Amino acid sequence: MTTFTEETRLRAREIIARYPADRSRSALLPLLHLVQAEEGYVSPAGVTFCAEVLGLNKAQVGAVATFYTMYKRRPTGDYLVSVCTNTMCNVLGGQEVYDTLVEHLGVGHDETTADGKITLEHAECLAACDYGPVMTVNYDFFDGVDPQGAVGVVDELRAGGRPMPTRGARLCTLKEMAVQLAGFADEREGAVADGGPGAATLRGLRLAEQHGITAPGYDPKTPIRSKAEADRAAAEAKAKTEAGKAPAPAAPAPAAPAPAAPAAKPEQVTGSTAPDVKAPDDKSPQVRTAETRQPDAATAVPDAPGTKVPTDGAPPASRDAQAAQAAGVAANAPAGDGKPAGDEAGAQQRNLKEAEAETGAAGAGSAAASETGVQK
């Protein structure tokens, strides 16, 4: 059983203090990184430690630790080398990179070299398709790798060096990385990355500049209207619309009758042709949730003018439910002991008889065994 250091316990209390008193369970993720920073993986002792400091049971902690792949459940090397073998990187040679490292290191997926330096894994996606094929070392990127380049990286790591990633800060060990993931700054020299984004990341921006494409202007200081202000603006727009629909006053008798002014169209007043509907904010959350559940395309949108929210019909009678349940039970007979559902009983009986016949033909010396077989 691992006894965690006093520094780890002090850091654990600091992590828990980041959250409200009644929300301390939210500290579980950084706490798991913290225990991994001391042991190199989340051991049973680490699960127990997290459960004790948070007042949880070990099953709750274990459920989280086994869900996320960044929490390792077995001792892991100083450097976790992950090779992307998903579609884009695979097309560009990712699988070849991975296979070369497997042969060179003599380990497979989630296995560690004998010197404890390298743990190799293939990753489904490392979210860097524009730099593929990619490989990460403790989550720092090596872009556009080839088999020879990947071998060079792992050989330098095993020799004690720390090659510079394509993007990001200087490499650190997995334990040092876990400290950062737990929320503590890395004090090493060069720990903070000072490199800029790569050319592939900026490709879209360069194309936009080349073709003169710009985003529409936007003032970030534009205030966001409150609900009351929005309702007041909507009421004013509606009043203007109603005023435009009112008939023009009758002309004096002596003068020739003037033609009535045409009613202003809604789009001329408010700039919108949308019908007046009740604001969604005026509805209760339960109503809004229910209205978003549209069973099929034939069901009208509840907020459309002239439509009504459908309501459920009368519930089925209890006898109908009982009949349906009985029919389902009859159509799905339970399996017998040791027999998977759907197996044919006749075939089992034939196999049993053939076995008994073979046992009986073996002679008098096997009579007891035959009798035992019949009983079974």
C-alpha positions as CSV (number, residue, x, y, z in Angstrom):
1,M,0.0,0.0,0.0
2,T,1.5,3.3,-1.1
3,T,1.8,6.1,1.5
4,F,1.5,9.4,-0.3
5,T,3.9,12.1,0.7
6,E,2.9,15.1,2.8
7,E,3.4,17.4,-0.3
8,T,0.8,15.3,-2.2
9,R,-1.7,15.6,0.7
10,L,-1.1,19.4,0.9
11,R,-1.7,19.7,-2.8
12,A,-4.8,17.6,-2.5
13,R,-6.3,20.0,0.1
14,E,-5.4,22.9,-2.2
15,I,-7.2,21.3,-5.1
16,I,-10.3,20.6,-3.0
17,A,-10.3,24.2,-1.8
18,R,-10.8,25.4,-5.4
19,Y,-14.4,24.2,-5.3
20,P,-17.4,25.1,-3.2
21,A,-17.8,23.1,0.0
22,D,-20.8,21.2,-1.3
23,R,-19.1,20.6,-4.7
24,S,-15.9,19.0,-3.6
25,R,-16.6,16.0,-5.7
26,S,-15.6,18.2,-8.7
27,A,-12.0,17.9,-7.6
28,L,-11.8,14.2,-8.5
29,L,-10.3,14.7,-12.0
30,P,-7.3,16.8,-10.9
31,L,-6.9,14.6,-7.8
32,L,-6.5,11.6,-10.1
33,H,-3.8,13.4,-12.0
34,L,-2.2,14.3,-8.7
35,V,-1.8,10.7,-7.5
36,Q,-0.6,9.7,-11.0
37,A,2.1,12.3,-10.7
38,E,3.5,10.5,-7.6
39,E,3.1,6.9,-8.7
40,G,3.2,7.1,-12.5
41,Y,-0.3,5.6,-12.8
42,V,-3.6,5.5,-10.8
43,S,-3.0,2.5,-8.5
44,P,-5.5,0.9,-6.1
45,A,-3.9,3.0,-3.4
46,G,-4.4,6.1,-5.4
47,V,-8.1,5.3,-5.9
48,T,-8.4,4.7,-2.1
49,F,-6.7,8.0,-1.4
50,C,-9.0,10.0,-3.7
51,A,-12.1,8.3,-2.2
52,E,-10.9,9.1,1.4
53,V,-10.2,12.8,0.9
54,L,-13.5,13.3,-1.0
55,G,-15.7,11.2,1.0
56,L,-16.6,8.9,-1.9
57,N,-16.5,5.1,-2.2
58,K,-13.8,3.4,-4.3
59,A,-16.3,2.3,-6.9
60,Q,-17.2,5.9,-7.7
61,V,-13.6,6.8,-8.1
62,G,-12.7,3.7,-10.1
63,A,-15.6,4.4,-12.5
64,V,-14.0,7.8,-13.4
65,A,-10.5,6.5,-13.5
66,T,-11.4,3.7,-15.9
67,F,-13.4,6.0,-18.2
68,Y,-10.7,8.5,-19.2
69,T,-7.7,7.1,-21.1
70,M,-5.3,9.7,-19.7
71,Y,-5.5,7.9,-16.3
72,K,-3.2,4.9,-16.6
73,R,-4.2,1.8,-14.6
74,R,-0.8,0.1,-14.8
75,P,2.8,1.4,-14.3
76,T,3.7,3.6,-17.3
77,G,7.0,4.7,-18.6
78,D,8.6,8.1,-18.3
79,Y,7.5,9.0,-21.8
80,L,4.1,8.0,-23.3
81,V,4.5,7.8,-27.0
82,S,1.2,7.9,-28.9
83,V,0.9,7.4,-32.6
84,C,-2.3,8.4,-34.4
85,T,-3.6,5.5,-36.5
86,N,-7.0,7.0,-37.4
87,T,-8.2,7.6,-41.0
88,M,-6.3,10.7,-42.0
89,C,-3.0,9.9,-40.3
90,N,-3.3,6.3,-41.4
91,V,-3.6,7.3,-45.1
92,L,-0.5,9.4,-44.7
93,G,1.5,6.6,-43.1
94,G,0.6,6.6,-39.4
95,Q,0.2,2.8,-39.3
96,E,3.7,2.4,-40.8
97,V,5.1,4.6,-38.1
98,Y,3.4,2.6,-35.4
99,D,4.4,-0.8,-36.8
100,T,8.1,0.4,-37.1
101,L,8.1,1.5,-33.4
102,V,6.6,-1.8,-32.3
103,E,9.4,-3.7,-34.1
104,H,12.1,-1.3,-32.9
105,L,11.0,-1.1,-29.2
106,G,9.8,-4.7,-29.0
107,V,6.5,-3.7,-27.3
108,G,2.9,-3.5,-28.4
109,H,0.0,-1.3,-27.6
110,D,0.0,-0.1,-23.9
111,E,3.2,-1.9,-23.2
112,T,6.4,-0.5,-21.6
113,T,10.0,-1.1,-22.6
114,A,12.2,-3.0,-20.1
115,D,14.1,0.1,-19.1
116,G,10.9,1.8,-18.1
117,K,11.5,4.7,-20.4
118,I,8.9,4.3,-23.2
119,T,5.2,3.3,-23.1
120,L,3.8,2.9,-26.6
121,E,0.2,3.2,-27.6
122,H,-1.8,3.8,-30.8
123,A,-4.3,6.6,-30.6
124,E,-7.6,6.8,-32.5
125,C,-7.2,10.6,-33.0
126,L,-4.8,13.2,-31.8
127,A,-6.9,16.2,-33.2
128,A,-4.1,17.3,-35.6
129,C,-5.3,16.0,-39.0
130,D,-3.7,19.0,-40.8
131,Y,-0.3,17.9,-39.6
132,G,-0.6,14.2,-40.1
133,P,0.8,11.7,-39.5
134,V,1.4,12.9,-36.0
135,M,2.9,11.4,-32.8
136,T,2.8,12.8,-29.3
137,V,5.2,12.3,-26.4
138,N,3.4,13.0,-23.2
139,Y,0.8,14.9,-25.2
140,D,3.3,17.2,-27.0
141,F,3.2,17.1,-30.8
142,F,5.7,15.8,-33.3
143,D,4.1,16.7,-36.7
144,G,4.6,15.0,-40.0
145,V,6.6,12.2,-38.7
146,D,7.9,9.3,-40.7
147,P,9.2,5.9,-39.4
148,Q,12.8,7.0,-39.3
149,G,12.0,10.2,-37.5
150,A,9.9,8.4,-34.9
151,V,12.7,6.0,-34.2
152,G,15.1,8.8,-33.8
153,V,12.8,10.5,-31.2
154,V,12.4,7.4,-29.1
155,D,16.1,6.6,-29.3
156,E,17.0,10.1,-28.0
157,L,14.5,9.7,-25.2
158,R,16.0,6.4,-24.1
159,A,19.5,8.0,-24.2
160,G,18.4,10.6,-21.7
161,G,17.7,13.5,-24.2
162,R,14.6,15.5,-24.6
163,P,14.0,16.3,-28.2
164,M,12.1,19.5,-29.0
165,P,8.5,19.0,-30.1
166,T,7.2,20.5,-33.3
167,R,4.8,22.7,-31.4
168,G,4.7,23.4,-27.7
169,A,7.1,23.6,-24.8
170,R,10.0,21.4,-23.9
171,L,9.3,17.8,-23.1
172,C,8.8,16.6,-19.5
173,T,8.2,13.3,-18.0
174,L,4.7,11.8,-17.6
175,K,4.8,12.5,-13.8
176,E,5.8,16.1,-14.4
177,M,3.0,16.4,-17.0
178,A,0.5,15.0,-14.5
179,V,1.4,17.8,-12.0
180,Q,0.5,20.3,-14.6
181,L,-2.8,18.6,-15.4
182,A,-3.6,18.7,-11.7
183,G,-3.5,22.5,-11.9
184,F,0.0,23.4,-10.7
185,A,2.5,25.5,-12.7
186,D,5.6,23.9,-14.2
187,E,8.6,25.9,-12.9
188,R,11.1,24.3,-15.3
189,E,13.1,26.6,-17.5
190,G,11.5,26.7,-20.9
191,A,8.3,25.1,-19.6
192,V,6.1,27.7,-21.2
193,A,5.8,27.4,-25.0
194,D,6.9,30.4,-27.0
195,G,6.3,29.1,-30.5
196,G,3.6,30.3,-32.8
197,P,0.9,28.4,-34.7
198,G,2.0,26.2,-37.7
199,A,1.5,27.0,-41.3
200,A,-1.4,24.4,-41.6
201,T,-3.3,26.1,-38.8
202,L,-3.0,29.5,-40.5
203,R,-3.8,28.2,-44.0
204,G,-7.5,29.4,-43.9
205,L,-6.5,32.8,-42.7
206,R,-3.9,33.2,-45.5
207,L,-6.5,32.2,-48.1
208,A,-9.0,34.7,-46.7
209,E,-6.4,37.5,-46.9
210,Q,-5.5,36.5,-50.4
211,H,-9.1,36.6,-51.7
212,G,-10.1,39.7,-49.6
213,I,-12.5,37.8,-47.4
214,T,-13.2,39.4,-44.1
215,A,-15.7,38.8,-41.3
216,P,-18.4,41.5,-40.9
217,G,-17.6,44.2,-38.4
218,Y,-18.6,43.7,-34.9
219,D,-18.1,46.0,-31.9
220,P,-17.3,43.7,-28.9
221,K,-18.6,46.5,-26.6
222,T,-22.1,46.2,-28.0
223,P,-24.4,45.7,-25.0
224,I,-26.6,42.7,-24.8
225,R,-30.2,43.7,-24.3
226,S,-32.0,42.4,-21.3
227,K,-35.3,40.5,-21.7
228,A,-37.2,43.6,-20.5
229,E,-35.6,45.8,-23.2
230,A,-36.2,43.2,-25.9
231,D,-39.9,42.9,-24.9
232,R,-40.2,46.7,-24.9
233,A,-38.7,47.0,-28.4
234,A,-41.0,44.2,-29.6
235,A,-44.0,46.0,-28.1
236,E,-43.0,49.3,-29.8
237,A,-42.6,47.6,-33.2
238,K,-46.0,45.9,-32.8
239,A,-47.6,49.3,-31.9
240,K,-46.2,50.8,-35.1
241,T,-47.5,47.9,-37.1
242,E,-51.0,48.3,-35.6
243,A,-50.9,52.1,-36.3
244,G,-50.1,51.4,-39.9
245,K,-53.1,49.2,-40.2
246,A,-55.6,51.9,-38.9
247,P,-57.8,53.5,-41.6
248,A,-57.0,57.0,-42.6
249,P,-59.3,59.8,-41.3
250,A,-62.1,60.9,-43.6
251,A,-61.5,64.0,-45.6
252,P,-63.6,67.2,-45.1
253,A,-66.8,67.3,-47.1
254,P,-66.0,70.2,-49.4
255,A,-62.8,68.7,-50.5
256,A,-62.5,65.8,-52.9
257,P,-62.2,62.5,-51.1
258,A,-58.5,61.6,-50.7
259,P,-57.5,58.0,-51.4
260,A,-56.9,56.0,-48.2
261,A,-53.2,55.5,-47.5
262,P,-52.2,51.9,-47.9
263,A,-51.5,50.0,-44.7
264,A,-47.8,49.7,-43.9
265,K,-46.5,46.2,-44.3
266,P,-44.9,44.6,-41.2
267,E,-41.5,44.3,-43.0
268,Q,-41.6,48.1,-43.6
269,V,-42.1,48.7,-39.9
270,T,-39.9,46.1,-38.2
271,G,-37.8,44.8,-41.1
272,S,-39.2,41.2,-40.5
273,T,-41.9,39.1,-42.0
274,A,-42.0,36.7,-39.1
275,P,-45.4,36.3,-37.5
276,D,-46.0,37.5,-34.0
277,V,-45.5,34.6,-31.6
278,K,-45.2,34.4,-27.9
279,A,-41.6,34.9,-26.8
280,P,-40.0,31.6,-25.8
281,D,-38.7,33.1,-22.5
282,D,-42.3,33.6,-21.4
283,K,-42.8,29.8,-21.4
284,S,-41.9,27.6,-18.5
285,P,-38.8,25.3,-19.0
286,Q,-41.1,22.3,-18.9
287,V,-43.2,23.6,-21.8
288,R,-40.1,24.5,-23.9
289,T,-38.6,21.0,-23.3
290,A,-41.9,19.3,-24.2
291,E,-42.2,21.4,-27.4
292,T,-38.8,20.4,-28.6
293,R,-39.7,16.7,-28.7
294,Q,-40.9,16.3,-32.2
295,P,-41.8,12.6,-32.8
296,D,-41.6,12.7,-36.6
297,A,-41.6,15.0,-39.6
298,A,-45.3,14.9,-40.0
299,T,-45.8,16.6,-36.6
300,A,-46.2,20.3,-36.9
301,V,-43.8,22.5,-35.1
302,P,-45.6,23.6,-31.9
303,D,-44.7,27.3,-32.3
304,A,-46.0,27.6,-35.8
305,P,-49.0,29.9,-36.1
306,G,-52.3,28.2,-36.1
307,T,-51.0,24.9,-34.6
308,K,-51.6,23.3,-31.3
309,V,-49.3,21.4,-29.1
310,P,-50.3,17.7,-29.4
311,T,-51.4,16.0,-26.2
312,D,-51.2,12.4,-25.3
313,G,-54.4,10.4,-25.6
314,A,-56.0,8.2,-22.9
315,P,-53.6,5.7,-21.4
316,P,-54.2,2.0,-22.3
317,A,-56.4,0.0,-20.0
318,S,-54.6,-2.2,-17.5
319,R,-56.0,-5.4,-19.2
320,D,-54.5,-4.3,-22.5
321,A,-51.1,-3.9,-20.9
322,Q,-51.3,-7.2,-19.3
323,A,-52.3,-8.9,-22.5
324,A,-49.3,-7.3,-24.3
325,Q,-47.0,-8.4,-21.6
326,A,-48.3,-12.0,-21.7
327,A,-47.8,-12.1,-25.5
328,G,-44.2,-10.9,-25.1
329,V,-43.4,-13.5,-22.5
330,A,-44.9,-16.2,-24.6
331,A,-42.9,-15.2,-27.7
332,N,-39.6,-15.1,-25.7
333,A,-39.4,-18.2,-23.6
334,P,-36.6,-18.1,-21.0
335,A,-33.5,-20.2,-21.5
336,G,-33.0,-23.4,-19.5
337,D,-30.1,-24.0,-17.2
338,G,-26.8,-23.9,-19.2
339,K,-28.6,-23.6,-22.5
340,P,-28.5,-20.4,-24.5
341,A,-31.8,-19.1,-25.7
342,G,-32.7,-20.4,-29.2
343,D,-30.7,-23.6,-29.0
344,E,-32.5,-26.7,-30.4
345,A,-33.1,-29.2,-27.6
346,G,-33.3,-32.1,-30.1
347,A,-29.7,-31.7,-31.1
348,Q,-28.5,-31.8,-27.5
349,Q,-30.5,-35.0,-26.9
350,R,-28.9,-36.7,-29.9
351,N,-25.4,-35.7,-28.8
352,L,-26.1,-37.1,-25.4
353,K,-27.3,-40.4,-26.7
354,E,-24.3,-40.8,-29.0
355,A,-21.9,-40.1,-26.1
356,E,-23.7,-42.7,-24.0
357,A,-23.5,-45.3,-26.9
358,E,-19.7,-44.7,-27.3
359,T,-19.2,-45.0,-23.5
360,G,-21.2,-48.3,-23.4
361,A,-19.1,-49.8,-26.3
362,A,-15.9,-49.2,-24.4
363,G,-16.4,-52.4,-22.4
364,A,-17.3,-53.6,-18.9
365,G,-14.4,-51.6,-17.4
366,S,-16.2,-48.4,-18.4
367,A,-19.6,-49.3,-17.0
368,A,-19.3,-47.0,-14.0
369,A,-18.3,-44.1,-16.2
370,S,-21.2,-44.8,-18.6
371,E,-23.6,-44.9,-15.7
372,T,-22.2,-41.6,-14.4
373,G,-22.6,-40.1,-17.9
374,V,-26.3,-41.2,-18.0
375,Q,-26.9,-39.6,-14.7
376,K,-25.3,-36.4,-15.8
